[in-house]
Amino acid sequence: MKPISPYHAPGFYDEALAKGRHRDIVGGRWEETGLVQMQLLLAQGLDPHHKLLDIGAGSLRLGCRAVPYLNPGNYWATDLSGALLQRGYRDEIADKSRLPATQLIEDASFDLPGVPQDIDFAICFAVFTHLPLSHLAEALPKLRQKLPRLQKLLFTVFLAPDEGYDKPHRQPDGVVTHPDRFPWHHREAEVLACASTAGFVATLSDPYLPRGQRLCLCLPG
């Protein structure tokens, strides 16, 4: 059976890390995308005293920017691969006194084990682009329940119009997405419905982000 994304393929992380590709496997465009993520958070009012959760943080493309900005200990990260998080910690975090390694948490199912409840901001960038809609529908209620003090959640998706949704769709940045395999696209109404069901008030913003992703901003309802 074909995995739902390359990241779920057996041995994917072991092989990539052995080749020193911890930056490449999180989608490339390391500097550009990390800067975009940080700018999005700052535009939404992230301040140093806030606690930030980076979901699907990979090799800390955002973390290497957020950790120096936030007060020490205010950055938390989860990812499908704990090994990838640790490689990012080793190679990309300059001042490790600002980030305890215990705040990098392997989490394959959005259960947030060990993440404190007093998180203020959460971002999930280029994660649901790799997953079917059912994963979004399962993840958002967990985030709403487990993070009762959450002020804002930001995540990205690929969208496709209703007309032609069942076919491959070329995004504005050139990526071709699909309704039934990676990279996945979804309908706008379905994404907003998932957020509403989970207890969020959500909006999808323009302009397009790298690779044609759309940003969904969720506020607790």
N, C-alpha and C positions, 0 to 999 in steps of 0.2 A: 504494500500500500504506500502511495506517495505521501511524504510528509506535508503538513499544511504550509510549511515554509522551509527554506533552506536551514534555518536555525534549529529546526526540529529533527534534522537528519542525523542519524547516528554518527558520532565521531567528528561532526562538523567543527566544534570548538577545539577539540584536541589537535586536529590537523592544522587549523588556522593559527592557533597560538604557537604551535611548534615552528611555524614558518615566520613568526614575528609579525603577523598581519592583524594585530588587535585593532588598529585604526581602520584598516580597509574593510573589515567584515561588518562594520556598523553602517555601511552604506556609502562610504567615501565622503568627499567634500567635508572633511573633518573641520577645517577652520571656518568655512562658510556656515555650515549647519550649526556648529556650536555657538557661533556669534548670533545667528538667528534665534536660537533657543533662548539665549540670555537676553536678547533685546525684547523678545515677547514677554518674558517674565518682568523685566523692568518696566515695560509699558503698562503692565497690569498692576504695578505698585509694589513689587517685591522690594523689601527693605532688608538691611543686614540683620535686624532682630527677628525676622520671620524664620520659621522652620520650613524647609523645602524638601519634598519627596520627589525624586527623579525615578520614575517607573520605566523599566526597560532601559536602564542607564548605560548598558554595554560597557565600553572601556572608558567611561567618564568623559565623553566629549563635551558635555555640559558641565560636569563636575569640576573639571580643571579650571573653569571660569567661575563657577558659582562658589566654590569653596573659599577662594581668596576674598570674595565679596561679602559673604555671609559671616556673621559672628561664628567663632569656633564652635564646632559641634552641631551646627544648625542645618547641615546637609545630610540627607539620608538617600540611599539608592537601593533599588531592587533590580534583578535581572534573572532571566532564565538560566544564565550561566554564572555561577559564583566564581569560576576560574577567570572569566573575562573581566569581571569586576575587580578582582585582585590584581590582574595584569595592569589594568588601568590605574589602579592605586599605586602600584610599584613604579610605573613609567611616566604617569601624567600628573600626579599630585606632587607639587614641589615642596610644600610645607605640610608634612603629614601630622604635625601637632594640631592642625586645625580640623582634622577628620579622623576619628577613631576608626580603625579597620572593621570593627564590629558593626558599624553602621552601613556596611555594604552587605546586602542580604540576598541570598539566592531564593528565588520565588518563581515557581513555574505556573502558578494558578491565581495570581492576584490576591493571595490570602494575607499578605503583608505581615509575616511572622516577625515579631520583635520590633515593628515600627511603632513609635509612640502615637498616642491618640491626638496629641496637640500639634499636629502638622497644620501649617497655615496655607501653604500653596503646594500643589502637585502638578507635575507635567508628565505626559506620556507621549513622547514624540516619536513618530515613525514606528509605532508598535502595532496599532490596529490596522495599519496598512498591510501588515503581514499575516493577518488573522481573519477568519470568517466572522460574520456579524454576530454569531452566537457567542463568541468570546467577549465582544463588547457588551452584549446584553447580560452576560454573567459577571463581568468585571465591575461595571459601574455601581450596581447595588452594594457590592462588597466595599468599594471605596467610600460610598456614602455612609455606610454603617460603621466602618472601622475608623473613619477620620471625622469625628463629630465636630471638630473645630475648623474644618477645612473652609477657607474663604473662597478659593478659586481652584478649579481643575482645568487644565489645558491639555487637549489631546488632538492628534491629527488623523485624518482619514483621506482616502481617495473616494471621490464621488463620481457617479456617472448619471446621465439623464435617464428618465424613465424610458424614453424612446431609444431603443438600442441597448438597454441595460444588460440584456442577456448575451451580448456579444463583447469581444474585446474593445476597450475604449482607450484612445490615445489622449493622455493628459497634456495640458498646455506646455509642460516642460519636456515632453517627448516620451515619457514612460507609458507603456501599454499595460493597462490593468484589466482584471478579469472578474467575472461574477462567481467563479467556481474554483479558482486557484490563485496562488501567489503571483504577483501582488494583487490583492483583493480590492475591488471597489464596491461601494454601497450606495443606496439611494439616500438622498438628503432627508427625506421624511422618516426613513427607518432609523437613521442615526439620531435624529432629534427625539423620536419616540423612545428609543432606548434610554436616553438621558432623562426624559420626563418620567418614565416609569421608575427610574432609580431615585427620583426625588430632586433632580436638578432642573434649573431653568437654563436652557442652552441656546447659543447663537453660533452660527457658522459665519466666519469672517472672510472678507477679501482683503488684500489680493492673494494670489496663489503663493504658496511657500515652495521651497526647493522640491523639485521633482513633481510639482503639481499638487502637492498635498493641500488640504484645507484645514484650517484651525477651528476647533470647536471649543468655545469658552463656556464652562459650566459653573453656575453659581448655585449654592444650596437653595432649594425652593422652600 
